[in-house]
């Protein structure tokens, strides 16, 4: 088993950011780092019933944060296991 992580960042009128494992790999965890945004979404993707196998991570807010470029950022991280 090989474990790795990926990240993605958004800014300028941010809403949410999604980051996914490589095709066929499984997300074992994730998280976020935010500046100037109140995070209320911090969850594995896809969202589904118990037993859904996660392949990514999503972090964000329910509404777009209107902010000048670079003043509000959200970075999402996903930890993945390669099969």
mmCIF file of the N, C-alpha and C atoms, coordinates in Angstrom:
data_MODEL
# 
_entry.id   MODEL 
# 
loop_
_atom_site.group_PDB 
_atom_site.id 
_atom_site.type_symbol 
_atom_site.label_atom_id 
_atom_site.label_alt_id 
_atom_site.label_comp_id 
_atom_site.label_asym_id 
_atom_site.label_entity_id 
_atom_site.label_seq_id 
_atom_site.pdbx_PDB_ins_code 
_atom_site.Cartn_x 
_atom_site.Cartn_y 
_atom_site.Cartn_z 
_atom_site.occupancy 
_atom_site.B_iso_or_equiv 
_atom_site.pdbx_formal_charge 
_atom_site.auth_seq_id 
_atom_site.auth_comp_id 
_atom_site.auth_asym_id 
_atom_site.auth_atom_id 
_atom_site.pdbx_PDB_model_num 
ATOM 1   N N  . UNK A 1 1  ? 0.848   -1.166 0.000   1.00 0.00 ? 1  UNK A N  1 
ATOM 2   C CA . UNK A 1 1  ? 0.000   0.000  0.000   1.00 0.00 ? 1  UNK A CA 1 
ATOM 3   C C  . UNK A 1 1  ? 0.897   1.233  0.000   1.00 0.00 ? 1  UNK A C  1 
ATOM 4   N N  . UNK A 1 2  ? 0.526   2.195  -0.774  1.00 0.00 ? 2  UNK A N  1 
ATOM 5   C CA . UNK A 1 2  ? 1.252   3.452  -0.896  1.00 0.00 ? 2  UNK A CA 1 
ATOM 6   C C  . UNK A 1 2  ? 0.316   4.583  -0.491  1.00 0.00 ? 2  UNK A C  1 
ATOM 7   N N  . UNK A 1 3  ? 0.729   5.428  0.451   1.00 0.00 ? 3  UNK A N  1 
ATOM 8   C CA . UNK A 1 3  ? -0.076  6.551  0.912   1.00 0.00 ? 3  UNK A CA 1 
ATOM 9   C C  . UNK A 1 3  ? 0.510   7.844  0.383   1.00 0.00 ? 3  UNK A C  1 
ATOM 10  N N  . UNK A 1 4  ? -0.343  8.750  -0.063  1.00 0.00 ? 4  UNK A N  1 
ATOM 11  C CA . UNK A 1 4  ? 0.094   10.055 -0.570  1.00 0.00 ? 4  UNK A CA 1 
ATOM 12  C C  . UNK A 1 4  ? -0.993  11.080 -0.282  1.00 0.00 ? 4  UNK A C  1 
ATOM 13  N N  . UNK A 1 5  ? -0.669  12.360 -0.471  1.00 0.00 ? 5  UNK A N  1 
ATOM 14  C CA . UNK A 1 5  ? -1.692  13.385 -0.312  1.00 0.00 ? 5  UNK A CA 1 
ATOM 15  C C  . UNK A 1 5  ? -1.645  14.340 -1.495  1.00 0.00 ? 5  UNK A C  1 
ATOM 16  N N  . UNK A 1 6  ? -2.772  14.998 -1.713  1.00 0.00 ? 6  UNK A N  1 
ATOM 17  C CA . UNK A 1 6  ? -2.899  15.998 -2.761  1.00 0.00 ? 6  UNK A CA 1 
ATOM 18  C C  . UNK A 1 6  ? -3.591  17.207 -2.146  1.00 0.00 ? 6  UNK A C  1 
ATOM 19  N N  . UNK A 1 7  ? -3.409  18.356 -2.754  1.00 0.00 ? 7  UNK A N  1 
ATOM 20  C CA . UNK A 1 7  ? -4.091  19.553 -2.270  1.00 0.00 ? 7  UNK A CA 1 
ATOM 21  C C  . UNK A 1 7  ? -4.526  20.405 -3.452  1.00 0.00 ? 7  UNK A C  1 
ATOM 22  N N  . UNK A 1 8  ? -5.508  21.273 -3.199  1.00 0.00 ? 8  UNK A N  1 
ATOM 23  C CA . UNK A 1 8  ? -5.972  22.242 -4.183  1.00 0.00 ? 8  UNK A CA 1 
ATOM 24  C C  . UNK A 1 8  ? -6.378  23.488 -3.425  1.00 0.00 ? 8  UNK A C  1 
ATOM 25  N N  . UNK A 1 9  ? -6.133  24.661 -4.016  1.00 0.00 ? 9  UNK A N  1 
ATOM 26  C CA . UNK A 1 9  ? -6.436  25.942 -3.376  1.00 0.00 ? 9  UNK A CA 1 
ATOM 27  C C  . UNK A 1 9  ? -7.300  26.789 -4.299  1.00 0.00 ? 9  UNK A C  1 
ATOM 28  N N  . UNK A 1 10 ? -8.260  27.497 -3.697  1.00 0.00 ? 10 UNK A N  1 
ATOM 29  C CA . UNK A 1 10 ? -9.056  28.477 -4.439  1.00 0.00 ? 10 UNK A CA 1 
ATOM 30  C C  . UNK A 1 10 ? -8.997  29.809 -3.716  1.00 0.00 ? 10 UNK A C  1 
ATOM 31  N N  . UNK A 1 11 ? -9.112  30.894 -4.463  1.00 0.00 ? 11 UNK A N  1 
ATOM 32  C CA . UNK A 1 11 ? -9.236  32.229 -3.882  1.00 0.00 ? 11 UNK A CA 1 
ATOM 33  C C  . UNK A 1 11 ? -10.068 33.089 -4.825  1.00 0.00 ? 11 UNK A C  1 
ATOM 34  N N  . UNK A 1 12 ? -10.275 34.329 -4.482  1.00 0.00 ? 12 UNK A N  1 
ATOM 35  C CA . UNK A 1 12 ? -11.062 35.265 -5.274  1.00 0.00 ? 12 UNK A CA 1 
ATOM 36  C C  . UNK A 1 12 ? -12.485 34.751 -5.482  1.00 0.00 ? 12 UNK A C  1 
ATOM 37  N N  . UNK A 1 13 ? -13.400 35.249 -4.659  1.00 0.00 ? 13 UNK A N  1 
ATOM 38  C CA . UNK A 1 13 ? -14.800 34.815 -4.682  1.00 0.00 ? 13 UNK A CA 1 
ATOM 39  C C  . UNK A 1 13 ? -14.929 33.315 -4.437  1.00 0.00 ? 13 UNK A C  1 
ATOM 40  N N  . UNK A 1 14 ? -14.288 32.864 -3.370  1.00 0.00 ? 14 UNK A N  1 
ATOM 41  C CA . UNK A 1 14 ? -14.261 31.434 -3.063  1.00 0.00 ? 14 UNK A CA 1 
ATOM 42  C C  . UNK A 1 14 ? -15.619 30.931 -2.585  1.00 0.00 ? 14 UNK A C  1 
ATOM 43  N N  . UNK A 1 15 ? -15.871 29.687 -2.836  1.00 0.00 ? 15 UNK A N  1 
ATOM 44  C CA . UNK A 1 15 ? -17.074 29.007 -2.361  1.00 0.00 ? 15 UNK A CA 1 
ATOM 45  C C  . UNK A 1 15 ? -16.673 27.683 -1.726  1.00 0.00 ? 15 UNK A C  1 
ATOM 46  N N  . UNK A 1 16 ? -16.059 26.827 -2.505  1.00 0.00 ? 16 UNK A N  1 
ATOM 47  C CA . UNK A 1 16 ? -15.538 25.574 -1.967  1.00 0.00 ? 16 UNK A CA 1 
ATOM 48  C C  . UNK A 1 16 ? -14.459 25.050 -2.907  1.00 0.00 ? 16 UNK A C  1 
ATOM 49  N N  . UNK A 1 17 ? -13.691 24.116 -2.369  1.00 0.00 ? 17 UNK A N  1 
ATOM 50  C CA . UNK A 1 17 ? -12.636 23.491 -3.162  1.00 0.00 ? 17 UNK A CA 1 
ATOM 51  C C  . UNK A 1 17 ? -12.752 21.979 -2.991  1.00 0.00 ? 17 UNK A C  1 
ATOM 52  N N  . UNK A 1 18 ? -12.499 21.271 -4.074  1.00 0.00 ? 18 UNK A N  1 
ATOM 53  C CA . UNK A 1 18 ? -12.540 19.809 -4.062  1.00 0.00 ? 18 UNK A CA 1 
ATOM 54  C C  . UNK A 1 18 ? -11.214 19.285 -4.588  1.00 0.00 ? 18 UNK A C  1 
ATOM 55  N N  . UNK A 1 19 ? -10.742 18.207 -3.978  1.00 0.00 ? 19 UNK A N  1 
ATOM 56  C CA . UNK A 1 19 ? -9.510  17.563 -4.430  1.00 0.00 ? 19 UNK A CA 1 
ATOM 57  C C  . UNK A 1 19 ? -9.741  16.053 -4.376  1.00 0.00 ? 19 UNK A C  1 
ATOM 58  N N  . UNK A 1 20 ? -9.259  15.353 -5.409  1.00 0.00 ? 20 UNK A N  1 
ATOM 59  C CA . UNK A 1 20 ? -9.529  13.922 -5.525  1.00 0.00 ? 20 UNK A CA 1 
ATOM 60  C C  . UNK A 1 20 ? -8.251  13.102 -5.597  1.00 0.00 ? 20 UNK A C  1 
ATOM 61  N N  . UNK A 1 21 ? -8.363  11.865 -5.139  1.00 0.00 ? 21 UNK A N  1 
ATOM 62  C CA . UNK A 1 21 ? -7.280  10.900 -5.279  1.00 0.00 ? 21 UNK A CA 1 
ATOM 63  C C  . UNK A 1 21 ? -7.164  10.510 -6.754  1.00 0.00 ? 21 UNK A C  1 
ATOM 64  N N  . UNK A 1 22 ? -6.084  9.841  -7.088  1.00 0.00 ? 22 UNK A N  1 
ATOM 65  C CA . UNK A 1 22 ? -5.942  9.309  -8.437  1.00 0.00 ? 22 UNK A CA 1 
ATOM 66  C C  . UNK A 1 22 ? -7.033  8.258  -8.663  1.00 0.00 ? 22 UNK A C  1 
ATOM 67  N N  . UNK A 1 23 ? -7.401  8.039  -9.892  1.00 0.00 ? 23 UNK A N  1 
ATOM 68  C CA . UNK A 1 23 ? -8.463  7.101  -10.243 1.00 0.00 ? 23 UNK A CA 1 
ATOM 69  C C  . UNK A 1 23 ? -8.223  5.719  -9.617  1.00 0.00 ? 23 UNK A C  1 
ATOM 70  N N  . UNK A 1 24 ? -9.253  5.223  -8.942  1.00 0.00 ? 24 UNK A N  1 
ATOM 71  C CA . UNK A 1 24 ? -9.189  3.899  -8.335  1.00 0.00 ? 24 UNK A CA 1 
ATOM 72  C C  . UNK A 1 24 ? -8.642  3.881  -6.919  1.00 0.00 ? 24 UNK A C  1 
ATOM 73  N N  . UNK A 1 25 ? -8.111  5.008  -6.429  1.00 0.00 ? 25 UNK A N  1 
ATOM 74  C CA . UNK A 1 25 ? -7.560  5.053  -5.073  1.00 0.00 ? 25 UNK A CA 1 
ATOM 75  C C  . UNK A 1 25 ? -8.626  5.513  -4.084  1.00 0.00 ? 25 UNK A C  1 
ATOM 76  N N  . UNK A 1 26 ? -8.373  5.260  -2.800  1.00 0.00 ? 26 UNK A N  1 
ATOM 77  C CA . UNK A 1 26 ? -9.352  5.527  -1.755  1.00 0.00 ? 26 UNK A CA 1 
ATOM 78  C C  . UNK A 1 26 ? -8.852  6.640  -0.829  1.00 0.00 ? 26 UNK A C  1 
ATOM 79  N N  . UNK A 1 27 ? -9.745  7.588  -0.527  1.00 0.00 ? 27 UNK A N  1 
ATOM 80  C CA . UNK A 1 27 ? -9.427  8.661  0.426   1.00 0.00 ? 27 UNK A CA 1 
ATOM 81  C C  . UNK A 1 27 ? -9.579  8.117  1.841   1.00 0.00 ? 27 UNK A C  1 
ATOM 82  N N  . UNK A 1 28 ? -8.538  8.294  2.653   1.00 0.00 ? 28 UNK A N  1 
ATOM 83  C CA . UNK A 1 28 ? -8.596  7.826  4.040   1.00 0.00 ? 28 UNK A CA 1 
ATOM 84  C C  . UNK A 1 28 ? -8.752  8.975  5.021   1.00 0.00 ? 28 UNK A C  1 
ATOM 85  N N  . UNK A 1 29 ? -8.695  10.195 4.535   1.00 0.00 ? 29 UNK A N  1 
ATOM 86  C CA . UNK A 1 29 ? -8.870  11.358 5.390   1.00 0.00 ? 29 UNK A CA 1 
ATOM 87  C C  . UNK A 1 29 ? -8.646  12.623 4.602   1.00 0.00 ? 29 UNK A C  1 
ATOM 88  N N  . UNK A 1 30 ? -8.794  13.737 5.293   1.00 0.00 ? 30 UNK A N  1 
ATOM 89  C CA . UNK A 1 30 ? -8.601  15.016 4.632   1.00 0.00 ? 30 UNK A CA 1 
ATOM 90  C C  . UNK A 1 30 ? -8.772  16.152 5.612   1.00 0.00 ? 30 UNK A C  1 
ATOM 91  N N  . UNK A 1 31 ? -8.686  17.357 5.104   1.00 0.00 ? 31 UNK A N  1 
ATOM 92  C CA . UNK A 1 31 ? -8.847  18.529 5.945   1.00 0.00 ? 31 UNK A CA 1 
ATOM 93  C C  . UNK A 1 31 ? -8.686  19.782 5.121   1.00 0.00 ? 31 UNK A C  1 
ATOM 94  N N  . UNK A 1 32 ? -8.472  20.899 5.803   1.00 0.00 ? 32 UNK A N  1 
ATOM 95  C CA . UNK A 1 32 ? -8.391  22.174 5.108   1.00 0.00 ? 32 UNK A CA 1 
ATOM 96  C C  . UNK A 1 32 ? -7.557  23.183 5.886   1.00 0.00 ? 32 UNK A C  1 
ATOM 97  N N  . UNK A 1 33 ? -7.178  24.237 5.196   1.00 0.00 ? 33 UNK A N  1 
ATOM 98  C CA . UNK A 1 33 ? -6.573  25.431 5.781   1.00 0.00 ? 33 UNK A CA 1 
ATOM 99  C C  . UNK A 1 33 ? -7.286  26.599 5.119   1.00 0.00 ? 33 UNK A C  1 
ATOM 100 N N  . UNK A 1 34 ? -7.734  27.583 5.898   1.00 0.00 ? 34 UNK A N  1 
ATOM 101 C CA . UNK A 1 34 ? -8.494  28.698 5.335   1.00 0.00 ? 34 UNK A CA 1 
ATOM 102 C C  . UNK A 1 34 ? -8.022  30.028 5.906   1.00 0.00 ? 34 UNK A C  1 
ATOM 103 N N  . UNK A 1 35 ? -8.081  31.049 5.058   1.00 0.00 ? 35 UNK A N  1 
ATOM 104 C CA . UNK A 1 35 ? -7.786  32.418 5.461   1.00 0.00 ? 35 UNK A CA 1 
ATOM 105 C C  . UNK A 1 35 ? -8.941  33.281 4.967   1.00 0.00 ? 35 UNK A C  1 
ATOM 106 N N  . UNK A 1 36 ? -9.588  34.003 5.858   1.00 0.00 ? 36 UNK A N  1 
ATOM 107 C CA . UNK A 1 36 ? -10.651 34.917 5.467   1.00 0.00 ? 36 UNK A CA 1 
ATOM 108 C C  . UNK A 1 36 ? -11.950 34.257 5.070   1.00 0.00 ? 36 UNK A C  1 
ATOM 109 N N  . UNK A 1 37 ? -12.138 32.991 5.393   1.00 0.00 ? 37 UNK A N  1 
ATOM 110 C CA . UNK A 1 37 ? -13.376 32.275 5.072   1.00 0.00 ? 37 UNK A CA 1 
ATOM 111 C C  . UNK A 1 37 ? -13.778 31.421 6.266   1.00 0.00 ? 37 UNK A C  1 
ATOM 112 N N  . UNK A 1 38 ? -15.061 31.440 6.604   1.00 0.00 ? 38 UNK A N  1 
ATOM 113 C CA . UNK A 1 38 ? -15.575 30.606 7.692   1.00 0.00 ? 38 UNK A CA 1 
ATOM 114 C C  . UNK A 1 38 ? -16.014 29.267 7.109   1.00 0.00 ? 38 UNK A C  1 
ATOM 115 N N  . UNK A 1 39 ? -15.284 28.231 7.429   1.00 0.00 ? 39 UNK A N  1 
ATOM 116 C CA . UNK A 1 39 ? -15.530 26.911 6.850   1.00 0.00 ? 39 UNK A CA 1 
ATOM 117 C C  . UNK A 1 39 ? -16.673 26.206 7.584   1.00 0.00 ? 39 UNK A C  1 
ATOM 118 N N  . UNK A 1 40 ? -17.647 25.741 6.831   1.00 0.00 ? 40 UNK A N  1 
ATOM 119 C CA . UNK A 1 40 ? -18.729 24.950 7.413   1.00 0.00 ? 40 UNK A CA 1 
ATOM 120 C C  . UNK A 1 40 ? -18.890 23.618 6.677   1.00 0.00 ? 40 UNK A C  1 
ATOM 121 N N  . UNK A 1 41 ? -18.163 23.449 5.563   1.00 0.00 ? 41 UNK A N  1 
ATOM 122 C CA . UNK A 1 41 ? -18.176 22.190 4.818   1.00 0.00 ? 41 UNK A CA 1 
ATOM 123 C C  . UNK A 1 41 ? -16.774 21.592 4.897   1.00 0.00 ? 41 UNK A C  1 
ATOM 124 N N  . UNK A 1 42 ? -16.659 20.415 5.452   1.00 0.00 ? 42 UNK A N  1 
ATOM 125 C CA . UNK A 1 42 ? -15.379 19.722 5.598   1.00 0.00 ? 42 UNK A CA 1 
ATOM 126 C C  . UNK A 1 42 ? -15.697 18.232 5.603   1.00 0.00 ? 42 UNK A C  1 
ATOM 127 N N  . UNK A 1 43 ? -15.682 17.624 4.386   1.00 0.00 ? 43 UNK A N  1 
ATOM 128 C CA . UNK A 1 43 ? -16.203 16.260 4.291   1.00 0.00 ? 43 UNK A CA 1 
ATOM 129 C C  . UNK A 1 43 ? -15.560 15.471 3.154   1.00 0.00 ? 43 UNK A C  1 
ATOM 130 N N  . UNK A 1 44 ? -15.654 14.138 3.268   1.00 0.00 ? 44 UNK A N  1 
ATOM 131 C CA . UNK A 1 44 ? -15.176 13.290 2.178   1.00 0.00 ? 44 UNK A CA 1 
ATOM 132 C C  . UNK A 1 44 ? -16.151 13.341 1.002   1.00 0.00 ? 44 UNK A C  1 
ATOM 133 N N  . UNK A 1 45 ? -15.639 13.036 -0.180  1.00 0.00 ? 45 UNK A N  1 
ATOM 134 C CA . UNK A 1 45 ? -16.455 12.943 -1.397  1.00 0.00 ? 45 UNK A CA 1 
ATOM 135 C C  . UNK A 1 45 ? -16.285 11.563 -1.996  1.00 0.00 ? 45 UNK A C  1 
ATOM 136 N N  . UNK A 1 46 ? -17.256 10.975 -2.623  1.00 0.00 ? 46 UNK A N  1 
ATOM 137 C CA . UNK A 1 46 ? -18.597 11.522 -2.750  1.00 0.00 ? 46 UNK A CA 1 
ATOM 138 C C  . UNK A 1 46 ? -19.364 11.405 -1.444  1.00 0.00 ? 46 UNK A C  1 
ATOM 139 N N  . UNK A 1 47 ? -20.369 12.255 -1.278  1.00 0.00 ? 47 UNK A N  1 
ATOM 140 C CA . UNK A 1 47 ? -21.238 12.206 -0.114  1.00 0.00 ? 47 UNK A CA 1 
ATOM 141 C C  . UNK A 1 47 ? -22.307 11.167 -0.411  1.00 0.00 ? 47 UNK A C  1 
ATOM 142 N N  . UNK A 1 48 ? -22.505 10.247 0.493   1.00 0.00 ? 48 UNK A N  1 
ATOM 143 C CA . UNK A 1 48 ? -23.497 9.202  0.255   1.00 0.00 ? 48 UNK A CA 1 
ATOM 144 C C  . UNK A 1 48 ? -23.801 8.445  1.521   1.00 0.00 ? 48 UNK A C  1 
ATOM 145 N N  . UNK A 1 49 ? -24.551 7.380  1.413   1.00 0.00 ? 49 UNK A N  1 
ATOM 146 C CA . UNK A 1 49 ? -24.906 6.583  2.590   1.00 0.00 ? 49 UNK A CA 1 
ATOM 147 C C  . UNK A 1 49 ? -23.686 5.847  3.139   1.00 0.00 ? 49 UNK A C  1 
ATOM 148 N N  . UNK A 1 50 ? -23.840 5.303  4.333   1.00 0.00 ? 50 UNK A N  1 
ATOM 149 C CA . UNK A 1 50 ? -22.765 4.496  4.910   1.00 0.00 ? 50 UNK A CA 1 
ATOM 150 C C  . UNK A 1 50 ? -22.346 3.440  3.905   1.00 0.00 ? 50 UNK A C  1 
ATOM 151 N N  . UNK A 1 51 ? -21.049 3.228  3.795   1.00 0.00 ? 51 UNK A N  1 
ATOM 152 C CA . UNK A 1 51 ? -20.535 2.251  2.853   1.00 0.00 ? 51 UNK A CA 1 
ATOM 153 C C  . UNK A 1 51 ? -20.042 2.867  1.553   1.00 0.00 ? 51 UNK A C  1 
ATOM 154 N N  . UNK A 1 52 ? -20.332 4.163  1.339   1.00 0.00 ? 52 UNK A N  1 
ATOM 155 C CA . UNK A 1 52 ? -19.831 4.844  0.143   1.00 0.00 ? 52 UNK A CA 1 
ATOM 156 C C  . UNK A 1 52 ? -18.323 4.991  0.271   1.00 0.00 ? 52 UNK A C  1 
ATOM 157 N N  . UNK A 1 53 ? -17.593 4.575  -0.734  1.00 0.00 ? 53 UNK A N  1 
ATOM 158 C CA . UNK A 1 53 ? -16.131 4.634  -0.682  1.00 0.00 ? 53 UNK A CA 1 
ATOM 159 C C  . UNK A 1 53 ? -15.675 6.026  -1.116  1.00 0.00 ? 53 UNK A C  1 
ATOM 160 N N  . UNK A 1 54 ? -15.000 6.766  -0.226  1.00 0.00 ? 54 UNK A N  1 
ATOM 161 C CA . UNK A 1 54 ? -14.567 8.119  -0.566  1.00 0.00 ? 54 UNK A CA 1 
ATOM 162 C C  . UNK A 1 54 ? -13.358 8.125  -1.498  1.00 0.00 ? 54 UNK A C  1 
ATOM 163 N N  . UNK A 1 55 ? -13.355 9.090  -2.397  1.00 0.00 ? 55 UNK A N  1 
ATOM 164 C CA . UNK A 1 55 ? -12.236 9.233  -3.330  1.00 0.00 ? 55 UNK A CA 1 
ATOM 165 C C  . UNK A 1 55 ? -11.703 10.664 -3.358  1.00 0.00 ? 55 UNK A C  1 
ATOM 166 N N  . UNK A 1 56 ? -12.227 11.529 -2.470  1.00 0.00 ? 56 UNK A N  1 
ATOM 167 C CA . UNK A 1 56 ? -11.783 12.914 -2.452  1.00 0.00 ? 56 UNK A CA 1 
ATOM 168 C C  . UNK A 1 56 ? -12.221 13.628 -1.199  1.00 0.00 ? 56 UNK A C  1 
ATOM 169 N N  . UNK A 1 57 ? -11.968 14.948 -1.176  1.00 0.00 ? 57 UNK A N  1 
ATOM 170 C CA . UNK A 1 57 ? -12.305 15.768 -0.017  1.00 0.00 ? 57 UNK A CA 1 
ATOM 171 C C  . UNK A 1 57 ? -12.824 17.109 -0.488  1.00 0.00 ? 57 UNK A C  1 
ATOM 172 N N  . UNK A 1 58 ? -13.775 17.684 0.265   1.00 0.00 ? 58 UNK A N  1 
ATOM 173 C CA . UNK A 1 58 ? -14.337 18.997 -0.044  1.00 0.00 ? 58 UNK A CA 1 
ATOM 174 C C  . UNK A 1 58 ? -14.314 19.862 1.203   1.00 0.00 ? 58 UNK A C  1 
ATOM 175 N N  . UNK A 1 59 ? -13.930 21.120 1.038   1.00 0.00 ? 59 UNK A N  1 
ATOM 176 C CA . UNK A 1 59 ? -13.953 22.096 2.126   1.00 0.00 ? 59 UNK A CA 1 
ATOM 177 C C  . UNK A 1 59 ? -14.476 23.401 1.564   1.00 0.00 ? 59 UNK A C  1 
ATOM 178 N N  . UNK A 1 60 ? -15.269 24.113 2.370   1.00 0.00 ? 60 UNK A N  1 
ATOM 179 C CA . UNK A 1 60 ? -15.765 25.390 1.889   1.00 0.00 ? 60 UNK A CA 1 
ATOM 180 C C  . UNK A 1 60 ? -16.863 25.974 2.738   1.00 0.00 ? 60 UNK A C  1 
ATOM 181 N N  . UNK A 1 61 ? -17.583 26.902 2.123   1.00 0.00 ? 61 UNK A N  1 
ATOM 182 C CA . UNK A 1 61 ? -18.678 27.614 2.756   1.00 0.00 ? 61 UNK A CA 1 
ATOM 183 C C  . UNK A 1 61 ? -19.933 27.398 1.928   1.00 0.00 ? 61 UNK A C  1 
ATOM 184 N N  . UNK A 1 62 ? -21.111 27.566 2.529   1.00 0.00 ? 62 UNK A N  1 
ATOM 185 C CA . UNK A 1 62 ? -22.332 27.359 1.759   1.00 0.00 ? 62 UNK A CA 1 
ATOM 186 C C  . UNK A 1 62 ? -22.601 28.471 0.738   1.00 0.00 ? 62 UNK A C  1 
ATOM 187 N N  . UNK A 1 63 ? -21.951 29.597 0.885   1.00 0.00 ? 63 UNK A N  1 
ATOM 188 C CA . UNK A 1 63 ? -22.152 30.720 -0.046  1.00 0.00 ? 63 UNK A CA 1 
ATOM 189 C C  . UNK A 1 63 ? -20.795 31.293 -0.439  1.00 0.00 ? 63 UNK A C  1 
ATOM 190 N N  . UNK A 1 64 ? -20.748 31.912 -1.582  1.00 0.00 ? 64 UNK A N  1 
ATOM 191 C CA . UNK A 1 64 ? -19.507 32.509 -2.064  1.00 0.00 ? 64 UNK A CA 1 
ATOM 192 C C  . UNK A 1 64 ? -19.048 33.609 -1.116  1.00 0.00 ? 64 UNK A C  1 
ATOM 193 N N  . UNK A 1 65 ? -17.757 33.639 -0.822  1.00 0.00 ? 65 UNK A N  1 
ATOM 194 C CA . UNK A 1 65 ? -17.162 34.681 0.005   1.00 0.00 ? 65 UNK A CA 1 
ATOM 195 C C  . UNK A 1 65 ? -16.659 35.771 -0.940  1.00 0.00 ? 65 UNK A C  1 
ATOM 196 N N  . UNK A 1 66 ? -17.291 36.923 -0.909  1.00 0.00 ? 66 UNK A N  1 
ATOM 197 C CA . UNK A 1 66 ? -16.861 38.025 -1.772  1.00 0.00 ? 66 UNK A CA 1 
ATOM 198 C C  . UNK A 1 66 ? -15.674 38.709 -1.116  1.00 0.00 ? 66 UNK A C  1 
ATOM 199 N N  . UNK A 1 67 ? -14.538 38.586 -1.723  1.00 0.00 ? 67 UNK A N  1 
ATOM 200 C CA . UNK A 1 67 ? -13.315 39.155 -1.166  1.00 0.00 ? 67 UNK A CA 1 
ATOM 201 C C  . UNK A 1 67 ? -12.374 39.519 -2.300  1.00 0.00 ? 67 UNK A C  1 
ATOM 202 N N  . UNK A 1 68 ? -11.554 40.530 -2.095  1.00 0.00 ? 68 UNK A N  1 
ATOM 203 C CA . UNK A 1 68 ? -10.562 40.863 -3.115  1.00 0.00 ? 68 UNK A CA 1 
ATOM 204 C C  . UNK A 1 68 ? -9.632  39.674 -3.359  1.00 0.00 ? 68 UNK A C  1 
ATOM 205 N N  . UNK A 1 69 ? -9.091  39.545 -4.558  1.00 0.00 ? 69 UNK A N  1 
ATOM 206 C CA . UNK A 1 69 ? -8.199  38.430 -4.863  1.00 0.00 ? 69 UNK A CA 1 
ATOM 207 C C  . UNK A 1 69 ? -7.089  38.258 -3.829  1.00 0.00 ? 69 UNK A C  1 
ATOM 208 N N  . UNK A 1 70 ? -6.922  37.024 -3.392  1.00 0.00 ? 70 UNK A N  1 
ATOM 209 C CA . UNK A 1 70 ? -5.836  36.710 -2.477  1.00 0.00 ? 70 UNK A CA 1 
ATOM 210 C C  . UNK A 1 70 ? -6.119  36.955 -1.006  1.00 0.00 ? 70 UNK A C  1 
ATOM 211 N N  . UNK A 1 71 ? -7.270  37.566 -0.664  1.00 0.00 ? 71 UNK A N  1 
ATOM 212 C CA . UNK A 1 71 ? -7.537  37.832 0.749   1.00 0.00 ? 71 UNK A CA 1 
ATOM 213 C C  . UNK A 1 71 ? -8.318  36.715 1.415   1.00 0.00 ? 71 UNK A C  1 
ATOM 214 N N  . UNK A 1 72 ? -9.004  35.891 0.633   1.00 0.00 ? 72 UNK A N  1 
ATOM 215 C CA . UNK A 1 72 ? -9.715  34.737 1.169   1.00 0.00 ? 72 UNK A CA 1 
ATOM 216 C C  . UNK A 1 72 ? -9.281  33.520 0.364   1.00 0.00 ? 72 UNK A C  1 
ATOM 217 N N  . UNK A 1 73 ? -8.736  32.534 1.056   1.00 0.00 ? 73 UNK A N  1 
ATOM 218 C CA . UNK A 1 73 ? -8.313  31.315 0.380   1.00 0.00 ? 73 UNK A CA 1 
ATOM 219 C C  . UNK A 1 73 ? -8.777  30.098 1.165   1.00 0.00 ? 73 UNK A C  1 
ATOM 220 N N  . UNK A 1 74 ? -9.032  29.030 0.445   1.00 0.00 ? 74 UNK A N  1 
ATOM 221 C CA . UNK A 1 74 ? -9.341  27.736 1.054   1.00 0.00 ? 74 UNK A CA 1 
ATOM 222 C C  . UNK A 1 74 ? -8.471  26.702 0.353   1.00 0.00 ? 74 UNK A C  1 
ATOM 223 N N  . UNK A 1 75 ? -7.726  25.941 1.142   1.00 0.00 ? 75 UNK A N  1 
ATOM 224 C CA . UNK A 1 75 ? -6.941  24.835 0.615   1.00 0.00 ? 75 UNK A CA 1 
ATOM 225 C C  . UNK A 1 75 ? -7.499  23.551 1.207   1.00 0.00 ? 75 UNK A C  1 
ATOM 226 N N  . UNK A 1 76 ? -7.843  22.600 0.365   1.00 0.00 ? 76 UNK A N  1 
ATOM 227 C CA . UNK A 1 76 ? -8.325  21.292 0.822   1.00 0.00 ? 76 UNK A CA 1 
ATOM 228 C C  . UNK A 1 76 ? -7.225  20.265 0.595   1.00 0.00 ? 76 UNK A C  1 
ATOM 229 N N  . UNK A 1 77 ? -7.112  19.332 1.518   1.00 0.00 ? 77 UNK A N  1 
ATOM 230 C CA . UNK A 1 77 ? -6.133  18.252 1.450   1.00 0.00 ? 77 UNK A CA 1 
ATOM 231 C C  . UNK A 1 77 ? -6.861  16.921 1.478   1.00 0.00 ? 77 UNK A C  1 
ATOM 232 N N  . UNK A 1 78 ? -6.361  15.947 0.745   1.00 0.00 ? 78 UNK A N  1 
ATOM 233 C CA . UNK A 1 78 ? -6.905  14.595 0.822   1.00 0.00 ? 78 UNK A CA 1 
ATOM 234 C C  . UNK A 1 78 ? -5.723  13.638 0.993   1.00 0.00 ? 78 UNK A C  1 
ATOM 235 N N  . UNK A 1 79 ? -5.906  12.667 1.886   1.00 0.00 ? 79 UNK A N  1 
ATOM 236 C CA . UNK A 1 79 ? -4.910  11.611 2.092   1.00 0.00 ? 79 UNK A CA 1 
ATOM 237 C C  . UNK A 1 79 ? -5.458  10.364 1.406   1.00 0.00 ? 79 UNK A C  1 
ATOM 238 N N  . UNK A 1 80 ? -4.638  9.777  0.555   1.00 0.00 ? 80 UNK A N  1 
ATOM 239 C CA . UNK A 1 80 ? -5.110  8.675  -0.297  1.00 0.00 ? 80 UNK A CA 1 
ATOM 240 C C  . UNK A 1 80 ? -4.252  7.421  -0.113  1.00 0.00 ? 80 UNK A C  1 
ATOM 241 N N  . UNK A 1 81 ? -4.889  6.284  -0.309  1.00 0.00 ? 81 UNK A N  1 
ATOM 242 C CA . UNK A 1 81 ? -4.187  5.003  -0.366  1.00 0.00 ? 81 UNK A CA 1 
ATOM 243 C C  . UNK A 1 81 ? -4.287  4.480  -1.787  1.00 0.00 ? 81 UNK A C  1 
ATOM 244 N N  . UNK A 1 82 ? -3.138  4.187  -2.369  1.00 0.00 ? 82 UNK A N  1 
ATOM 245 C CA . UNK A 1 82 ? -3.092  3.614  -3.715  1.00 0.00 ? 82 UNK A CA 1 
ATOM 246 C C  . UNK A 1 82 ? -3.277  2.104  -3.606  1.00 0.00 ? 82 UNK A C  1 
ATOM 247 N N  . UNK A 1 83 ? -3.979  1.555  -4.549  1.00 0.00 ? 83 UNK A N  1 
ATOM 248 C CA . UNK A 1 83 ? -4.206  0.106  -4.544  1.00 0.00 ? 83 UNK A CA 1 
ATOM 249 C C  . UNK A 1 83 ? -3.467  -0.549 -5.657  1.00 0.00 ? 83 UNK A C  1 
# 
